[in-house]
Amino acid sequence: MADTQYILPNDIGVSSLDCREAFRLLSPTERLYAYHLSRAAWYGGLAVLLQTSPEAPYIYALLSRLFRAQDPDQLRQHALAEGLTEEEYQAFLVYAAGVYSNMGNYKSFGDTKFVPNLPKEKLERVILGSEAAQQHPEEVRGLWQTCGELMFSLEPRLRHLGLGKEGITTYFSGNCTMEDAKLAQDFLDSQNLSAYNTRLFKEVDGEGKPYYEVRLASVLGSEPSLDSEVTSKLKSYEFRGSPFQVTRGDYAPILQKVVEQLEKAKAYAANSHQGQMLAQYIESFTQGSIEAHKRGSRFWIQDKGPIVESYIGFIESYRDPFGSRGEFEGFVAVVNKAMSAKFERLVASAEQLLKELPWPPTFEKDKFLTPDFTSLDVLTFAGSGIPAGINIPNYDDLRQTEGFKNVSLGNVLAVAYATQREKLTFLEEDDKDLYILWKGPSFDVQVGLHELLGHGSGKLFVQDEKGAFNFDQETVINPETGEQIQSWYRSGETWDSKFSTIASSYEECRAESVGLYLCLHPQVLEIFGFEGADAEDVIYVNWLNMVRAGLLALEFYTPEAFNWRQVLKSTGDVAGGRALYEGYATVTDAPPECFLTLRDTVLLRKESRKLIVQPNTRLEGSDVQLLEYEASAAGLIRSFSERFPEDGPELEEILTQLATADARFWKGPSEAPSGQA
């Protein structure tokens, strides 16, 4: 059997998202709006399979065919007849649920591969003898032959997501290195192109000279189209002696379905902001334009306090090994008014609380742009995982000048972070009851501070394309050095593009630090209803949870590569910033901590991240129905089997065709077609 680090255990926690009451309170029009946005999100989420590993689309297609022909109970009878034990069949269900939940065969948190915890030959018998294989023998056998080996392979490079020899990624062709990624980023910056919706493919000519394709995600490909801001960029370039070609059309048939649903959602928009937002998203996904997505995000920021909240696009860059390309995600959620009222009070106090932070006021935005901050019950969250809270958009220029929104995902917090006492590790017995009692409330406080005043604080010092600065070079002093500011962001540079591989984890650490710092403030605790001994308990458990989380995170450190797989912003001081980051992030076995030894203990006692079962919505006439599923691996599988009732087989065909079209980019030189590398 595989190392436990690379399997999902049979007793993995599975929870169902409860949004029944939130959905019940929606009007018929709001339900239709939510329905079409949910369809758009689920369609777009399939692109994540193509952003994760070469085999992920084939694994998804194979599993979907199996469970469409036989539900988990029916397939169980066949599996037992083929000689599987109950434990082995459950291991297969958990694996399938994990693939659906992570939108691929790598964990969304930690970026580690997971494989089926049963013998390969037994799974092969189940698949090739299944009802799906009897109905479509060539297709099912072909899928198994394409992905079966990779499904189980744990050769060192395939164990983690990464670039070059460090791991596998489909944001870059398999022959790309970190040097290629840096060159491509410099090229993109030179053309004022965002990396968010791109992938990079490198090929080598007969003389060994590399040339690069930067491919934008869009419905449109090379066919002629109305002139747009993207069209003029679609051409060949020479950059630092290397040829670059900017193309588009990545994920085209998937994005076509996203666009169709966004068009339908427009008819049920509650106001002009929502209508214009959707129109710009449609333009963005059709043309491949991040600028259009930014315009849509402006309208989204202006849509204050909607009943149905949503966001969709290429958003978070955590899983790009270089830290610049966005994974597709889309969510649809309904406002929880009681908790939102507390967050509104926190927003009202934000300007005062920002003054409490330990840096000069010149390092804050000239004017605090009061954001929306709501607690939401998630109806749909498509992507590789579901966070506890979100602070978006991620575009630095919008955040500095237009603002942002904060959301806390209340029904996710209620289930994803609940812990059974017997599974609580690394705590004193006396602390366990206190931890269970106060973890939820303390996490509400931490999420609120993390999103609003962590991600929402700070100013980026920028010199624009005309040479103008957004800060006074003479008077602004760096508190670390006592001298004038020596570095800043040039036009086109962003936090992600400058800090690249450490940008996401660095920013999360910054936001967590702000949360810990400000949770000591009595005014903050009073806003959430905590005073006296209760307030002290909230502070203590918030600290205790952060310390325990740091210990548990040793699971995600790779000693062989000396790196973390998950984890001095204003001035853009990359050298100083990296030095600070690496000083805190270094893991050694030096006393007194002996972190590497502790890591072995953490791996022995680790608890896998919960799987979350989400509901479906279904249109029956003009009514939208909510379909809920049991909290089990089988329930999660059923939710996906019923997610695309009209076009499931078509989607599987699309995914495998798109994967096959680019498969040569991840084959070794000996396997590549003639003339390819």
C-alpha positions, 0 to 999 in steps of 0.5 A, a space after each residue: 500500500 502507498 505511504 499514508 501521506 499519499 492516500 485519503 483514509 477510509 474514515 476521512 471526515 465528510 460534511 454537507 453544506 447546509 444552505 436550505 434556510 438561506 435558499 428558502 428565503 430567496 425570491 423566485 427571481 433570486 433563485 433563477 439568478 443563483 441557478 444560472 450563476 451556479 451552472 456557470 461556476 460548475 462548468 468553469 470549475 472543470 477547467 481546474 482539471 486541466 490546470 492540475 495534472 495531465 491525467 486529471 481530466 481522464 480520471 474525472 471522465 472515467 469516474 463520471 462514466 462509471 458512476 453514471 452507469 451504476 451508482 455507488 451502491 450498484 457498483 459496490 455489488 459488482 466490486 465485491 463480486 470481483 473480489 474487493 473487500 468492503 474496505 477496498 471498495 470504500 477506499 475507491 469511493 473515498 478516492 473518487 470523492 477526493 478527485 471530485 472535491 479537489 477537482 483533480 488528483 492533487 490535494 488543494 491544500 498542500 498540493 500533494 498527490 493522492 492515489 487509490 488505497 487498493 491494489 491497481 489490478 483489483 481496481 482494473 477488474 472493477 472498471 473493465 467489468 463495470 456496466 460503463 465498460 459493457 456499454 462503451 468498452 473502447 472508451 472506458 478501456 481507452 480512458 483506463 489505459 491513458 490514466 491508470 498508470 499515472 493514477 497510481 504512480 508515486 515516482 518522486 517528481 509526481 508526488 507534488 505540484 511544482 515546476 521542472 524537476 520539483 513536481 508536476 504542473 499543467 500551467 507550464 509545459 513539462 519542459 519549462 523551468 523556473 528560468 522560463 517562468 521568470 522570462 515569461 513573466 518579464 515578457 508579460 510585464 513588458 506587454 502589460 499582459 496579466 498572467 492570471 488567465 494564461 498558460 505557458 508552453 515551450 517547444 524546442 526547434 531542431 537546433 535546440 532553440 526554445 520558443 514559447 506560446 503564451 495561451 490566453 483562456 477564451 472562447 474565441 481562438 484564432 478566428 477573426 473577431 471584432 477588434 478588442 484590446 486583446 486582438 492587437 496582442 495576438 502576434 509573434 514577438 522577439 523578447 531577449 532573443 527568444 520568440 514568443 507567440 501570444 495565442 488564445 482559446 484555452 478551455 474554449 468549449 468550457 468557457 463557452 458554456 460559462 458564457 451561455 449561463 452568464 447570459 441567462 443570469 443577466 435576465 434575473 440581475 437585481 440591478 444595473 451593477 449586476 447586469 454590467 458586471 455580467 456583461 464584462 465577465 462575458 466579454 472577459 471569457 469570450 475575448 480572453 481579456 483580464 482588463 474586461 474582468 477588472 471592469 466587471 470587478 469594478 461593478 461587482 465592488 459597487 454592488 453593495 449588499 446583494 442578497 445573492 453574492 457571486 464571483 467568478 474567474 481566474 482568481 487565486 494563484 496559490 497553485 501556480 508554482 511561479 505564483 502568477 496564474 489564477 485557478 478558475 473558481 466561481 461561487 454563489 452564496 446568500 447573505 446571512 444577515 445576523 452575522 453580517 451585522 457584526 461585520 458591518 460594525 467591524 467595517 465601521 471601526 476599520 479606519 480607527 483600528 488601522 491606526 493601531 497597526 504597527 506601521 506609519 500612516 503613510 503606509 496605508 491608503 490615502 483614503 480607506 475605501 469602505 468595503 462590503 463585508 458580509 457573512 454568506 451561506 454558500 450555495 455553490 463553490 466550484 474550484 479545487 477547494 472551499 476557503 473560510 473567507 475571501 477578500 477580492 478582487 486580487 487586482 492590486 490596482 483596483 484594491 488601491 483605488 476602487 476597494 474590495 469586498 470581504 466575505 466570510 463563508 458561514 456555513 463552511 466555517 460551521 462544518 469544515 473546521 469542527 473537530 471531534 474531541 478524540 481527534 484533537 491532537 497536540 493539545 493538553 487535555 485541559 485545553 481540549 474542551 476550551 478549544 472545542 467551545 471557543 474555536 468557532 467564535 474565535 475563528 469568526 473573529 480571526 476571519 473577520 480581521 484577517 479579511 478586512 484589516 489583514 488583506 485590506 490594509 496597506 498601500 503599494 508604492 507605485 510609479 506609474 507609466 508617466 513617472 508619477 509617484 503615489 507617495 512623497 519620496 522626500 518624506 516617506 521613511 522606511 521604518 525598518 531602515 530609518 531612510 527614504 524609500 529605495 524601492 517601489 512598483 513600476 507600471 505593470 508590476 504587481 505583488 504577484 509578479 514581483 514576489 512570485 513564488 512566495 507572494 500568496 503565502 506571504 500575504 496570507 501570513 501578513 493577514 493572519 498576523 494582523 488578525 492575531 495582533 488586533 484580536 487583542 483589542 477590546 473594541 474588536 472583541 466587544 463587536 463580536 459580543 465578547 467581554 471579560 473572561 469570554 474575551 480572554 478565552 477567545 484570545 487564548 484559543 485564537 492564539 492556540 489554534 494558530 500555534 497548532 495550525 503551524 505545527 500541523 502545517 509541517 505536513 506540507 513541508 518537503 525536506 527533499 526540496 527545502 520548500 513549503 507547498 502552501 503556506 515587505 509588501 508596500 515597497 516591493 522590496 523583493 530581496 528584503 522581503 524574501 530574506 524575512 520570509 525565508 528566515 521565518 520559513 526555514 525548517 531544520 532539526 536544530 534545538 530547541 524546536 527540532 522541527 524536522 523530528 516534529 514533522 515525523 510525529 505530525 505525519 503519524 497523527 495527521 487528520 485529513 482535511 474534510 471533504 464537503 458535499 455541496 447541493 445541486 440546483 435544478 430547474 423544473 419549469 420556472 421553479 428552482 429546486 434544491 437537491 441535497 445529499 448525504 454526508 458521505 463519500 457516496 453522497 459526494 459522488 452522487 452530487 457530481 453524478 447529478 451535477 450535469 444531467 443534460 450534458 455530462 457525456 459531452 463534457 467528458 468528451 470535451 475534457 479528454 479532447 482538450 487534454 489530448 490536444 496538449 498531451 505532448 507537452 508532458 511526455 518525455 523526449 523519447 515519447 514525444 512525436 517527431 520534432 517535438 520536445 
